[in-house]
Amino acid sequence: MQKFPMTQTGAKQLEEELRNLKSVERPSVIQAISEARSHGDLSENAEYDAAKERQAFVEGRIAEIESKLSHAQIIDLSKVDSEGKIVFGATIELLDLESDETIRYQIVGDDEADVKLRKISVNTPVARSLIGKRSGDIVEVKVPSGIKEYEILDVSF
């Protein structure tokens, strides 16, 4: 069975979402279905249909999160000893050699990735090209618009 890397923060976020789905959303949906049933004829009851659709979504999301957590390899970033190399969980400061712009990214699992928060998936071309490199290295990254060159300014955890 394949394990997928995830930070402790990412696992906690999924666990919180799961707890909310089970303790808040699921009971709310059950209540909505019960209320809709009390209105009589279910064949033409839009409230009932909407509640059943919501129930399917909630149950599907619960199953999805439980599966992700059971297949997660949760990595404690405080215990990562990479000897200065870029590995999963690292925060990297890059200098775009073309635009002279400084960019900062953290390499995280697929479910945690959020470009707005500067968190990129370990499976992106940028992250894959950075893994194993060190501060001071020049990295070429194949992007849709061509090849971009970055200098690694800093690696931290």
DSSP file (Angstrom, degrees, kcal/mol; ACC not computed):
  #  RESIDUE AA STRUCTURE BP1 BP2  ACC     N-H-->O    O-->H-N    N-H-->O    O-->H-N    TCO  KAPPA ALPHA  PHI   PSI    X-CA   Y-CA   Z-CA
    1    1 A M              0   0    0      0, 0.0     2,-0.3     0, 0.0     0, 0.0   0.000 360.0 360.0 360.0 126.6    0.0    0.0    0.0
    2    2 A Q        -     0   0    0      1,-0.0     2,-0.3     2,-0.0     0, 0.0  -0.540 360.0-148.5 -78.3 135.3    1.5    3.3   -1.1
    3    3 A K        -     0   0    0     -2,-0.3    69,-0.2    69,-0.0    68,-0.1  -0.777   5.3-147.3-100.9 148.0    1.9    6.1    1.5
    4    4 A F  E     -a   72   0A   0     67,-2.6    69,-3.3    -2,-0.3   105,-0.1  -0.957  22.1-114.0-117.7 132.9    1.6    9.8    0.7
    5    5 A P  E     +a   73   0A   0      0, 0.0     2,-0.3     0, 0.0   105,-0.3  -0.340  40.1 167.7 -68.4 144.6    3.6   12.4    2.5
    6    6 A M  E     -a   74   0A   0     67,-1.9    69,-2.9   103,-0.1     2,-0.1  -0.976  31.2-122.4-153.7 140.4    1.7   14.9    4.6
    7    7 A T  E  >  -a   75   0A   0     -2,-0.3     4,-2.1    67,-0.2     5,-0.2  -0.394  31.1-111.6 -77.6 163.6    2.9   17.5    7.2
    8    8 A Q  H  > S+     0   0    0     67,-0.8     4,-2.3     1,-0.2     5,-0.2   0.874 119.8  54.7 -62.5 -36.3    1.5   17.4   10.7
    9    9 A T  H  > S+     0   0    0      2,-0.2     4,-2.1     1,-0.2    -1,-0.2   0.921 107.9  48.6 -62.8 -44.7   -0.4   20.6   10.0
   10   10 A G  H  > S+     0   0    0      1,-0.2     4,-2.0     2,-0.2    -2,-0.2   0.895 111.2  49.8 -62.6 -40.8   -2.0   19.1    7.0
   11   11 A A  H  X S+     0   0    0     -4,-2.1     4,-2.5     1,-0.2    -1,-0.2   0.901 109.9  51.2 -65.2 -40.7   -3.1   16.0    8.9
   12   12 A K  H  X S+     0   0    0     -4,-2.3     4,-2.4     2,-0.2    -2,-0.2   0.891 108.4  51.9 -63.9 -39.3   -4.5   18.2   11.7
   13   13 A Q  H  X S+     0   0    0     -4,-2.1     4,-2.2     2,-0.2    -1,-0.2   0.915 111.5  46.3 -63.7 -42.6   -6.5   20.2    9.2
   14   14 A L  H  X S+     0   0    0     -4,-2.0     4,-2.6     2,-0.2    -2,-0.2   0.906 111.7  51.6 -66.0 -40.7   -8.0   17.1    7.6
   15   15 A E  H  X S+     0   0    0     -4,-2.5     4,-2.5     2,-0.2    -2,-0.2   0.887 110.1  49.4 -63.4 -38.5   -8.8   15.7   11.1
   16   16 A E  H  X S+     0   0    0     -4,-2.4     4,-2.4     2,-0.2    -1,-0.2   0.911 111.3  48.8 -66.0 -42.4  -10.6   18.9   12.0
   17   17 A E  H  X S+     0   0    0     -4,-2.2     4,-2.6     2,-0.2    -2,-0.2   0.914 112.2  49.4 -62.8 -41.5  -12.6   18.8    8.8
   18   18 A L  H  X S+     0   0    0     -4,-2.6     4,-2.4     2,-0.2     5,-0.2   0.918 110.2  50.0 -63.1 -44.5  -13.5   15.1    9.5
   19   19 A R  H  X S+     0   0    0     -4,-2.5     4,-2.6     1,-0.2     5,-0.3   0.910 112.2  48.2 -60.5 -42.9  -14.5   15.9   13.1
   20   20 A N  H  X>S+     0   0    0     -4,-2.4     4,-2.4     2,-0.2     5,-2.0   0.910 111.0  50.4 -64.5 -43.4  -16.8   18.8   11.8
   21   21 A L  I  <>S+     0   0    0     -4,-2.6     5,-2.9     3,-0.2    -2,-0.2   0.912 117.0  40.3 -61.6 -42.2  -18.3   16.6    9.1
   22   22 A K  I  <5S+     0   0    0     -4,-2.4    -2,-0.2     3,-0.2    -1,-0.2   0.870 125.3  33.2 -76.7 -37.2  -19.2   13.9   11.6
   23   23 A S  I  <5S+     0   0    0     -4,-2.6    -3,-0.2    -5,-0.2    -2,-0.2   0.707 135.0  15.3 -96.5 -19.8  -20.3   16.0   14.5
   24   24 A V  I  X5S+     0   0    0     -4,-2.4     4,-1.8    -5,-0.3    -3,-0.2   0.749 126.2  40.3-116.5 -57.4  -21.9   19.0   12.8
   25   25 A E  I  ><S+     0   0    0     -5,-2.0     4,-2.5     2,-0.2     5,-0.2   0.933 113.6  50.9 -66.7 -48.1  -22.7   18.4    9.1
   26   26 A R  H  ><S+     0   0    0     -5,-2.9     4,-2.3    -6,-0.3    -1,-0.2   0.939 113.3  44.4 -59.2 -49.9  -23.9   14.8    9.4
   27   27 A P  H  > S+     0   0    0      0, 0.0     4,-2.3     0, 0.0    -1,-0.2   0.881 112.7  53.6 -61.5 -36.0  -26.4   15.5   12.2
   28   28 A S  H  X S+     0   0    0     -4,-1.8     4,-2.2     2,-0.2    -2,-0.2   0.909 109.8  47.0 -63.8 -42.2  -27.6   18.6   10.3
   29   29 A V  H  X S+     0   0    0     -4,-2.5     4,-2.5     2,-0.2     5,-0.2   0.905 110.5  52.2 -66.6 -42.1  -28.2   16.6    7.2
   30   30 A I  H  X S+     0   0    0     -4,-2.3     4,-2.3    -5,-0.2    -2,-0.2   0.911 110.7  48.6 -60.5 -42.3  -30.1   13.9    9.1
   31   31 A Q  H  X S+     0   0    0     -4,-2.3     4,-2.5     2,-0.2    -1,-0.2   0.908 110.5  50.8 -63.4 -42.8  -32.3   16.6   10.6
   32   32 A A  H  X S+     0   0    0     -4,-2.2     4,-2.4     2,-0.2    -2,-0.2   0.886 110.9  48.7 -64.0 -39.4  -32.9   18.2    7.2
   33   33 A I  H  X S+     0   0    0     -4,-2.5     4,-2.4     2,-0.2    -1,-0.2   0.918 111.3  50.1 -66.0 -43.1  -33.9   14.8    5.7
   34   34 A S  H  X S+     0   0    0     -4,-2.3     4,-1.5    -5,-0.2    -2,-0.2   0.914 112.0  47.5 -61.2 -44.3  -36.3   14.2    8.7
   35   35 A E  H  < S+     0   0    0     -4,-2.5     4,-0.5     1,-0.2    -1,-0.2   0.920 111.7  49.7 -62.9 -44.4  -37.9   17.6    8.3
   36   36 A A  H >< S+     0   0    0     -4,-2.4     3,-1.2     1,-0.2    12,-0.2   0.878 107.9  54.4 -64.3 -37.7  -38.3   17.1    4.5
   37   37 A R  H >< S+     0   0    0     -4,-2.4     3,-1.7     1,-0.3    -1,-0.2   0.861  99.7  61.8 -62.5 -35.0  -39.9   13.7    5.1
   38   38 A S  T 3< S+     0   0    0     -4,-1.5    -1,-0.3     1,-0.3    -2,-0.2   0.655  89.8  70.6 -68.9 -12.9  -42.4   15.2    7.4
   39   39 A H  T <  S-     0   0    0     -3,-1.2     2,-0.4    -4,-0.5    -1,-0.3   0.468 102.7-129.7 -83.8  -0.5  -43.8   17.4    4.6
   40   40 A G  S <  S+     0   0    0     -3,-1.7    -1,-0.2    -4,-0.1     5,-0.1  -0.773  73.8  59.9 102.7-135.2  -45.3   14.4    2.9
   41   41 A D        -     0   0    0     -2,-0.4     3,-0.5     1,-0.2    -3,-0.0  -0.081  52.9-168.4 -45.8 113.2  -44.9   13.2   -0.7
   42   42 A L  S >  S+     0   0    0      1,-0.2     3,-1.2     2,-0.1    -1,-0.2   0.692  75.3  74.2 -80.0 -19.9  -41.2   12.6   -1.4
   43   43 A S  T 3  S+     0   0    0      1,-0.3    -1,-0.2     5,-0.0    -2,-0.1   0.795 110.5  27.4 -67.5 -27.5  -41.5   12.3   -5.2
   44   44 A E  T 3  S+     0   0    0     -3,-0.5     2,-0.9     5,-0.0    -1,-0.3  -0.026  91.2 119.1-121.1  29.9  -42.0   16.1   -5.6
   45   45 A N    <>  -     0   0    0     -3,-1.2     4,-2.0     1,-0.2     5,-0.1  -0.825  36.5-177.7-104.9 100.5  -40.1   17.3   -2.5
   46   46 A A  H  > S+     0   0    0     -2,-0.9     4,-2.6     1,-0.2     5,-0.2   0.850  84.2  56.6 -65.4 -35.6  -37.2   19.5   -3.5
   47   47 A E  H  > S+     0   0    0      2,-0.2     4,-2.4     1,-0.2    -1,-0.2   0.908 107.8  48.3 -62.3 -41.4  -36.1   19.9    0.1
   48   48 A Y  H  > S+     0   0    0    -12,-0.2     4,-2.6     2,-0.2     5,-0.2   0.927 111.8  48.9 -64.8 -45.6  -35.8   16.1    0.4
   49   49 A D  H  X S+     0   0    0     -4,-2.0     4,-2.2     1,-0.2    -2,-0.2   0.918 112.7  47.9 -61.0 -43.5  -33.8   15.8   -2.8
   50   50 A A  H  X S+     0   0    0     -4,-2.6     4,-2.5     2,-0.2    -1,-0.2   0.907 112.0  49.3 -64.5 -41.9  -31.4   18.6   -1.7
   51   51 A A  H  X S+     0   0    0     -4,-2.4     4,-2.3     2,-0.2    -2,-0.2   0.899 111.5  48.7 -65.4 -40.3  -30.9   17.1    1.7
   52   52 A K  H  X S+     0   0    0     -4,-2.6     4,-2.1     2,-0.2    -1,-0.2   0.884 111.4  50.5 -66.3 -38.0  -30.2   13.6    0.2
   53   53 A E  H  X S+     0   0    0     -4,-2.2     4,-2.0    -5,-0.2    -2,-0.2   0.918 111.2  48.1 -65.1 -43.0  -27.8   15.2   -2.2
   54   54 A R  H  X S+     0   0    0     -4,-2.5     4,-2.7     1,-0.2    -2,-0.2   0.887 109.4  54.0 -63.3 -39.4  -26.0   17.0    0.6
   55   55 A Q  H  X S+     0   0    0     -4,-2.3     4,-2.7     1,-0.2     5,-0.3   0.910 107.1  50.7 -61.9 -42.4  -25.9   13.7    2.6
   56   56 A A  H  X S+     0   0    0     -4,-2.1     4,-2.1     1,-0.2    -1,-0.2   0.901 111.6  48.4 -62.4 -40.9  -24.2   12.0   -0.3
   57   57 A F  H  X S+     0   0    0     -4,-2.0     4,-2.6     2,-0.2    -2,-0.2   0.947 112.8  46.9 -63.9 -48.5  -21.6   14.8   -0.5
   58   58 A V  H  X S+     0   0    0     -4,-2.7     4,-2.4     1,-0.2    -2,-0.2   0.926 114.5  46.4 -61.0 -47.2  -20.9   14.7    3.3
   59   59 A E  H  X S+     0   0    0     -4,-2.7     4,-2.2     1,-0.2    -1,-0.2   0.886 112.9  50.6 -65.3 -37.7  -20.6   10.9    3.4
   60   60 A G  H  X S+     0   0    0     -4,-2.1     4,-2.2    -5,-0.3    -2,-0.2   0.911 111.1  47.8 -64.4 -42.6  -18.4   10.9    0.3
   61   61 A R  H  X S+     0   0    0     -4,-2.6     4,-2.6     2,-0.2     5,-0.2   0.881 109.6  53.4 -67.4 -38.1  -16.1   13.5    1.8
   62   62 A I  H  X S+     0   0    0     -4,-2.4     4,-2.5     1,-0.2     5,-0.2   0.941 111.3  46.0 -59.8 -47.5  -15.9   11.6    5.1
   63   63 A A  H  X S+     0   0    0     -4,-2.2     4,-2.1     1,-0.2    -2,-0.2   0.893 112.4  51.3 -63.0 -39.9  -14.8    8.5    3.2
   64   64 A E  H  X S+     0   0    0     -4,-2.2     4,-2.5     2,-0.2    -2,-0.2   0.928 112.2  45.1 -64.3 -46.0  -12.3   10.5    1.2
   65   65 A I  H  X S+     0   0    0     -4,-2.6     4,-2.8     2,-0.2     5,-0.2   0.916 111.9  51.9 -66.0 -43.0  -10.7   12.1    4.2
   66   66 A E  H  X S+     0   0    0     -4,-2.5     4,-1.9    -5,-0.2    -1,-0.2   0.900 111.5  48.1 -60.1 -39.7  -10.6    8.8    6.1
   67   67 A S  H  X S+     0   0    0     -4,-2.1     4,-1.4    -5,-0.2    -2,-0.2   0.926 111.4  49.6 -65.3 -45.7   -8.9    7.2    3.2
   68   68 A K  H  < S+     0   0    0     -4,-2.5     4,-0.4     1,-0.2     3,-0.3   0.922 112.5  47.3 -60.5 -44.5   -6.3   10.0    2.8
   69   69 A L  H >< S+     0   0    0     -4,-2.8     3,-0.8     1,-0.2    -1,-0.2   0.868 110.0  52.5 -66.6 -35.3   -5.5    9.9    6.5
   70   70 A S  H 3< S+     0   0    0     -4,-1.9    -1,-0.2    -5,-0.2    -2,-0.2   0.763 115.3  41.7 -72.4 -22.7   -5.1    6.1    6.5
   71   71 A H  T 3< S+     0   0    0     -4,-1.4   -67,-2.6    -3,-0.3     2,-0.3   0.321  93.1 114.2-102.3   6.2   -2.7    6.4    3.5
   72   72 A A  E <   -a    4   0A   0     -3,-0.8     2,-0.8    -4,-0.4    -3,-0.0  -0.554  54.5-154.2 -83.5 140.7   -0.8    9.4    4.9
   73   73 A Q  E     -a    5   0A   0    -69,-3.3   -67,-1.9    -2,-0.3     2,-0.5  -0.908  23.8-150.9-107.0  98.4    2.8    9.3    5.9
   74   74 A I  E     -a    6   0A   0     -2,-0.8     2,-0.5   -69,-0.2   -67,-0.2  -0.593   8.8-156.0 -80.2 123.0    2.8   12.1    8.4
   75   75 A I  E     -a    7   0A   0    -69,-2.9     2,-0.9    -2,-0.5   -67,-0.8  -0.874  10.7-142.7-107.9 124.4    6.2   13.8    8.6
   76   76 A D    >   -     0   0    0     -2,-0.5     3,-1.7     1,-0.2     4,-0.2  -0.750  11.2-161.4 -84.1 107.0    7.3   15.7   11.7
   77   77 A L  G >  S+     0   0    0     -2,-0.9     3,-1.0     1,-0.3    -1,-0.2   0.739  85.3  66.0 -65.6 -23.0    9.2   18.6   10.2
   78   78 A S  G 3  S+     0   0    0      1,-0.2    -1,-0.3    -3,-0.1    -2,-0.0   0.695 104.4  46.1 -71.4 -16.1   11.0   19.3   13.5
   79   79 A K  G <  S+     0   0    0     -3,-1.7     2,-0.5     2,-0.0    -1,-0.2   0.349  82.9 117.2-106.4   4.7   12.7   15.9   13.2
   80   80 A V    <   -     0   0    0     -3,-1.0     2,-0.6    -4,-0.2     7,-0.0  -0.624  40.6-174.2 -77.5 124.0   13.8   16.2    9.6
   81   81 A D        +     0   0    0     -2,-0.5    -1,-0.0     1,-0.1    -3,-0.0  -0.874  17.1 159.0-118.7  95.9   17.6   16.2    9.3
   82   82 A S    >   -     0   0    0     -2,-0.6     3,-1.7     3,-0.1    -1,-0.1   0.441  49.4-127.1 -99.4  -0.5   18.3   16.9    5.6
   83   83 A E  T 3  S-     0   0    0      1,-0.3     3,-0.1     2,-0.0    -2,-0.1   0.866  76.8 -49.1  55.4  38.5   21.9   18.1    6.0
   84   84 A G  T 3  S+     0   0    0      1,-0.3    51,-0.5    50,-0.1    -1,-0.3   0.364 109.9 126.0  86.5  -5.3   21.0   21.3    4.1
   85   85 A K  B <   -B  134   0B   0     -3,-1.7     2,-0.5    49,-0.1    -1,-0.3  -0.530  68.6-105.9 -84.7 154.1   19.3   19.6    1.2
   86   86 A I        +     0   0    0     47,-2.5    46,-3.2    44,-0.4     2,-0.2  -0.690  53.6 156.6 -79.6 124.7   15.8   20.4    0.1
   87   87 A V    >   -     0   0    0     -2,-0.5     3,-2.1    44,-0.2    20,-0.2  -0.801  51.5 -51.4-135.9 177.2   13.4   17.7    1.1
   88   88 A F  T 3  S+     0   0    0      1,-0.3    20,-0.1    -2,-0.2     3,-0.1  -0.270 125.1  23.8 -52.4 134.1    9.7   17.4    1.8
   89   89 A G  T 3  S+     0   0    0     18,-1.9    -1,-0.3     1,-0.3    19,-0.1   0.231  89.5 136.1  93.5 -13.4    8.5   20.1    4.2
   90   90 A A    <   -     0   0    0     -3,-2.1    17,-2.4    16,-0.1     2,-0.5  -0.324  49.8-139.1 -68.4 148.4   11.3   22.5    3.5
   91   91 A T  E     -CD 106 156C   0     65,-3.5    65,-2.6    15,-0.2     2,-0.4  -0.953  25.6-165.0-106.0 127.4   10.7   26.2    3.0
   92   92 A I  E     -CD 105 155C   0     13,-3.5    13,-2.5    -2,-0.5     2,-0.6  -0.923  16.8-152.8-120.9 135.8   12.8   27.5    0.1
   93   93 A E  E     -CD 104 154C   0     61,-2.4    60,-2.9    -2,-0.4    61,-1.4  -0.941  24.6-172.3-105.6 124.1   13.6   31.1   -0.8
   94   94 A L  E     -CD 103 152C   0      9,-3.8     9,-2.9    -2,-0.6     2,-0.6  -0.857  21.0-144.7-118.9 149.3   14.3   31.3   -4.6
   95   95 A L  E     -CD 102 151C   0     56,-2.4    56,-2.2    -2,-0.3     2,-0.7  -0.969  18.7-137.8-111.4 118.7   15.6   34.1   -6.8
   96   96 A D  E  >  - D   0 150C   0      5,-3.3     4,-2.4    -2,-0.6     5,-0.4  -0.672  13.4-156.3 -73.7 112.9   14.0   34.2  -10.3
   97   97 A L  T  4 S+     0   0    0     52,-2.2    -1,-0.2    -2,-0.7    53,-0.1   0.704  87.8  49.9 -69.7 -19.6   17.1   34.9  -12.4
   98   98 A E  T  4 S+     0   0    0     51,-0.5    -1,-0.2     1,-0.1    52,-0.1   0.918 125.6  22.4 -82.4 -47.6   15.0   36.3  -15.2
   99   99 A S  T  4 S-     0   0    0      2,-0.1    -2,-0.2     0, 0.0     3,-0.1   0.551  94.4-129.8 -98.9  -9.1   12.9   38.8  -13.2
  100  100 A D     <  +     0   0    0     -4,-2.4     2,-0.3     1,-0.3    -3,-0.2   0.712  59.2 145.9  64.2  22.1   15.1   39.2  -10.2
  101  101 A E        -     0   0    0     -5,-0.4    -5,-3.3     1,-0.0     2,-0.5  -0.706  46.7-134.1 -91.7 140.4   12.1   38.5   -8.0
  102  102 A T  E     -C   95   0C   0     -2,-0.3     2,-0.4    -7,-0.2    -7,-0.2  -0.822  24.9-173.9 -95.6 132.3   12.4   36.6   -4.7
  103  103 A I  E     -C   94   0C   0     -9,-2.9    -9,-3.8    -2,-0.5     2,-0.4  -0.951  10.8-156.4-127.1 144.0    9.8   33.8   -4.2
  104  104 A R  E     +C   93   0C   0     -2,-0.4     2,-0.3   -11,-0.2   -11,-0.2  -0.987  17.8 171.3-124.9 128.3    9.3   31.7   -1.1
  105  105 A Y  E     -C   92   0C   0    -13,-2.5   -13,-3.5    -2,-0.4     2,-0.4  -0.947  23.6-148.5-131.8 151.9    7.6   28.2   -1.2
  106  106 A Q  E     -Ce  91 119C   0     12,-2.1    14,-2.6    -2,-0.3     2,-0.6  -0.984  22.4-132.6-115.5 136.5    7.1   25.4    1.2
  107  107 A I  E     + e   0 120C   0    -17,-2.4   -18,-1.9    -2,-0.4     2,-0.2  -0.792  42.4 156.5 -90.5 118.5    7.0   21.9   -0.2
  108  108 A V  E     - e   0 121C   0     12,-2.9    14,-2.1    -2,-0.6    15,-0.2  -0.682  42.9 -72.1-131.4-179.3    3.9   20.0    1.1
  109  109 A G    >>  -     0   0    0     12,-0.2     4,-1.1    -2,-0.2     3,-1.0  -0.258  51.3 -99.6 -73.6 166.6    1.6   17.1    0.3
  110  110 A D  G >4 S+     0   0    0   -105,-0.3     3,-0.5     1,-0.3    11,-0.1   0.874 121.3  50.3 -55.3 -43.1   -1.0   17.2   -2.5
  111  111 A D  G 34 S+     0   0    0      1,-0.2    -1,-0.3   -43,-0.0  -105,-0.1   0.691 111.5  48.8 -72.8 -18.2   -3.9   17.9   -0.1
  112  112 A E  G <4 S+     0   0    0     -3,-1.0    -1,-0.2     8,-0.0    -2,-0.2   0.621  81.5 119.7 -94.8 -15.3   -2.1   20.8    1.6
  113  113 A A    <<  +     0   0    0     -4,-1.1     2,-0.2    -3,-0.5     7,-0.2  -0.242  27.1 159.6 -60.0 133.9   -0.9   22.6   -1.5
  114  114 A D  B > > -F  119   0C   0      5,-2.2     5,-2.3     1,-0.1     3,-1.1  -0.760  26.6-161.3-156.9 103.6   -2.2   26.2   -1.9
  115  115 A V  G > 5S+     0   0    0      1,-0.3     3,-1.5    -2,-0.2    -1,-0.1   0.836  92.3  60.6 -60.0 -34.4   -0.4   28.5   -4.2
  116  116 A K  G 3 5S+     0   0    0      1,-0.3    -1,-0.3     2,-0.1    -2,-0.0   0.841 109.2  43.1 -62.1 -32.0   -1.9   31.6   -2.5
  117  117 A L  G < 5S-     0   0    0     -3,-1.1    -1,-0.3     2,-0.2    -2,-0.2   0.312 119.8-113.0 -93.5   7.5   -0.3   30.5    0.8
  118  118 A R  T < 5S+     0   0    0     -3,-1.5   -12,-2.1     1,-0.2     2,-0.5   0.839  73.2 136.4  62.1  36.9    3.0   29.7   -1.1
  119  119 A K  E   < -eF 106 114C   0     -5,-2.3    -5,-2.2   -14,-0.2     2,-0.4  -0.968  33.2-170.3-114.1 119.6    2.6   25.9   -0.4
  120  120 A I  E     -e  107   0C   0    -14,-2.6   -12,-2.9    -2,-0.5     2,-0.1  -0.848  25.9-105.4-113.5 147.2    3.4   23.8   -3.4
  121  121 A S  E >   -e  108   0C   0     -2,-0.4     3,-1.9   -14,-0.2     6,-0.4  -0.359  21.9-126.4 -67.3 144.0    2.8   20.1   -3.9
  122  122 A V  T 3  S+     0   0    0    -14,-2.1    -1,-0.1     1,-0.3     9,-0.1   0.687 110.5  60.3 -60.8 -18.4    5.8   17.8   -3.7
  123  123 A N  T 3  S+     0   0    0    -15,-0.2    -1,-0.3     4,-0.1   -14,-0.1   0.398  80.2 107.0 -93.9   2.5    4.6   16.5   -7.1
  124  124 A T  S <> S-     0   0    0     -3,-1.9     4,-2.8     1,-0.1     5,-0.2  -0.435  81.6-115.6 -77.6 156.8    4.8   19.8   -9.0
  125  125 A P  H  > S+     0   0    0      0, 0.0     4,-1.9     0, 0.0    17,-0.2   0.879 116.1  52.7 -57.9 -38.0    7.6   20.4  -11.5
  126  126 A V  H  > S+     0   0    0      2,-0.2     4,-1.2     1,-0.2     5,-0.1   0.962 112.5  42.9 -63.2 -51.4    9.1   23.1   -9.4
  127  127 A A  H >> S+     0   0    0     -6,-0.4     4,-2.0     1,-0.2     3,-0.5   0.918 112.7  53.0 -62.4 -44.0    9.2   21.0   -6.2
  128  128 A R  H 3< S+     0   0    0     -4,-2.8    -1,-0.2     1,-0.2    -2,-0.2   0.872 109.6  49.0 -61.0 -35.8   10.6   17.9   -8.1
  129  129 A S  H 3< S+     0   0    0     -4,-1.9    -1,-0.2    -5,-0.2    -2,-0.2   0.743 112.9  48.5 -76.2 -20.7   13.4   20.0   -9.6
  130  130 A L  H X< S+     0   0    0     -4,-1.2     3,-2.4    -3,-0.5   -44,-0.4   0.786  82.4 107.9 -87.1 -29.4   14.3   21.4   -6.1
  131  131 A I  T 3< S+     0   0    0     -4,-2.0   -44,-0.2     1,-0.3     3,-0.1  -0.238  89.0  13.8 -55.4 129.4   14.4   18.2   -4.1
  132  132 A G  T 3  S+     0   0    0    -46,-3.2    -1,-0.3     1,-0.3   -45,-0.1   0.272 101.0 117.0  90.4 -11.3   17.9   17.2   -3.3
  133  133 A K    <   -     0   0    0     -3,-2.4   -47,-2.5   -47,-0.1    -1,-0.3  -0.349  51.5-141.8 -85.4 170.5   19.4   20.6   -4.1
  134  134 A R  B >   -B   85   0B   0    -49,-0.2     3,-2.0    -3,-0.1    18,-0.3  -0.807  33.2 -71.9-128.1 167.3   21.1   23.0   -1.7
  135  135 A S  T 3  S+     0   0    0    -51,-0.5    18,-0.2    -2,-0.3     3,-0.1  -0.364 119.8  29.6 -57.2 134.9   21.3   26.7   -1.0
  136  136 A G  T 3  S+     0   0    0     16,-3.6    -1,-0.2     1,-0.4    17,-0.1   0.131  90.7 125.9  97.4 -19.3   23.4   28.4   -3.7
  137  137 A D    <   -     0   0    0     -3,-2.0    15,-2.8    14,-0.1     2,-0.5  -0.376  57.4-133.1 -71.3 151.1   22.5   25.9   -6.4
  138  138 A I  E     -G  151   0C   0     13,-0.2     2,-0.4    -3,-0.1    13,-0.2  -0.914  25.3-164.1-102.6 131.4   21.0   27.1   -9.7
  139  139 A V  E     -G  150   0C   0     11,-3.3    11,-2.7    -2,-0.5     2,-0.5  -0.954  13.0-149.3-123.5 134.6   17.9   25.1  -10.8
  140  140 A E  E     -G  149   0C   0     -2,-0.4     2,-0.5     9,-0.2     9,-0.2  -0.893  16.7-167.1-100.5 130.0   16.2   24.9  -14.1
  141  141 A V  E     -G  148   0C   0      7,-3.2     7,-2.9    -2,-0.5     2,-0.7  -0.971  17.8-136.0-121.6 127.0   12.5   24.3  -14.0
  142  142 A K  E     +G  147   0C   0     -2,-0.5     5,-0.2     5,-0.2   -13,-0.1  -0.731  34.8 171.1 -82.2 116.9   10.4   23.3  -17.0
  143  143 A V  E >   -G  146   0C   0      3,-3.4     3,-2.5    -2,-0.7    -2,-0.0  -0.782  50.0 -96.0-120.7 164.9    7.2   25.4  -16.9
  144  144 A P  T 3  S+     0   0    0      0, 0.0     3,-0.1     0, 0.0    -2,-0.0   0.811 125.0  51.1 -52.8 -31.5    4.5   25.8  -19.5
  145  145 A S  T 3  S-     0   0    0      1,-0.2     2,-0.4     0, 0.0    -3,-0.0   0.437 125.8 -89.8 -88.0   2.5    6.1   28.9  -20.9
  146  146 A G  E <  S- G   0 143C   0     -3,-2.5    -3,-3.4     2,-0.0     2,-0.5  -0.990  73.2 -18.0 134.7-140.1    9.5   27.3  -21.2
  147  147 A I  E     - G   0 142C   0     -2,-0.4     2,-0.4    -5,-0.2    -5,-0.2  -0.924  53.1-165.8-111.5 131.2   12.5   26.9  -18.9
  148  148 A K  E     - G   0 141C   0     -7,-2.9    -7,-3.2    -2,-0.5     2,-0.5  -0.921   9.1-146.3-114.7 143.4   12.9   29.1  -15.8
  149  149 A E  E     - G   0 140C   0     -2,-0.4   -52,-2.2    -9,-0.2   -51,-0.5  -0.925  17.5-178.7-112.0 133.3   16.1   29.4  -13.8
  150  150 A Y  E     -DG  96 139C   0    -11,-2.7   -11,-3.3    -2,-0.5     2,-0.5  -0.956  20.2-144.0-126.9 146.3   16.1   30.0  -10.1
  151  151 A E  E     -DG  95 138C   0    -56,-2.2   -56,-2.4    -2,-0.4     2,-0.7  -0.945  24.7-128.0-104.7 132.2   18.9   30.4   -7.6
  152  152 A I  E     +D   94   0C   0    -15,-2.8   -16,-3.6    -2,-0.5   -58,-0.2  -0.705  31.4 174.3 -81.3 114.5   18.2   28.8   -4.2
  153  153 A L  E     +     0   0C   0    -60,-2.9     2,-0.3    -2,-0.7   -59,-0.2   0.850  61.3   1.5 -88.9 -39.1   18.9   31.5   -1.6
  154  154 A D  E     -D   93   0C   0    -61,-1.4   -61,-2.4   -19,-0.1     2,-0.4  -0.998  50.1-160.0-154.1 147.0   17.8   29.7    1.6
  155  155 A V  E     +D   92   0C   0     -2,-0.3     2,-0.3   -63,-0.2   -63,-0.2  -0.997  27.4 158.2-128.7 125.1   16.5   26.4    2.8
  156  156 A S  E      D   91   0C   0    -65,-2.6   -65,-3.5    -2,-0.4    -2,-0.0  -0.918 360.0 360.0-142.2 168.6   14.7   26.2    6.2
  157  157 A F              0   0    0     -2,-0.3   -77,-0.1   -67,-0.2    -1,-0.1   0.333 360.0 360.0-128.0 360.0   12.2   24.0    8.1
